[in-house]
Amino acid sequence: MAVLDTASAGQVFGPYEVAIDPNRAEAYASAVGGSESPRYEDGLPPVALVAAGLTKLIDELGLAGGTVHLSQEAEFLRKVRAGEPISAKAELKANSVRRGSRFATLFVEYRDADGRLVATSSSTVMVPA
Amino acid sequence: MTLAGAHKSGDLLAGFDRLVTQDRIEAYARASGDFNPIHIDAEFARNTQFGGRIAHGMLVLAFVSEMLAANFPATWHRGGRMKVRFRSPVFPGETVTVFGEVTGVSGSGPDAVLELKIGCRKPDGSEAISGEASVPVG
């Protein structure tokens, strides 16, 4: 049974670590970068952190492979360094079943080692029920 | 209407095209940790609603974020916000076009924030991603 089957709005997940090591940072630059891209020497875009955090959360919640990402919100406060320890804490904001599919919205805060907020995100996913 | 700085409503941001290759998708899987077979496994993906492998939505969104970082290098990562919907899958071999347009401004002086319409189009003109962003420009 997936965690979301019994979870209620307000439930908190984590905190868990979502550091992006140098190998993953290099992979990010290969995947996303182009000639017009800003250079990554001074840090990774926090959208990379949001993606890594969402992946970790999906794993933690045991969501099925057919999960579809419907929408995404994010706010960025600063870049992150490769390997920098970042802590993510998620809160389930909505969780319902409609027409045979589960819809869930998860809000995540990302904080650095000093507890300062680096980014926030809100993801809505549809999971086959 | 003249907005904060040199921007005015209706201004288009400098966008770009990006060819989405399977190599990019696999690099993004390593970067994000998302090895969902819908992105990686051709055999698995053939039997899904999409009929083949698709790019991670967050990869396509990362292209949009790159455009915003290139247009607003000093501020996008220090107070930028985005809100988007994923509308259509992007398949390997497709070239997508990221775009942005200034729609307004809120605040003034050091608190000025540009409001933008943002997104990413597929080769057939349909939108893979669409939404809004705001960027401090004060």
Interface residues (C-beta under 8 A of the other chain):
Chain A: I20 N23 R24 A25 A27 Y28 S30 A31 V32 G33 G34 E36 S37 P38 G43 P45 P46 V47 A48 V50 A51 A52 L54 T55 K56 I58 D59 G65 G66 T67 V68 H69 L70 S71 Q72 E73 A74 E75 F76 L77 R78 K79
Chain B: A14 F16 R18 D23 R24 I25 A27 Y28 R30 A31 S32 G33 D34 N36 P37 I38 F44 T48 H56 G57 M58 L59 L61 A62 F63 S65 E66 A69 A70 P73 W76 H77 R78 G79 G80 R81 M82 K83 V84 R85 F86 G131
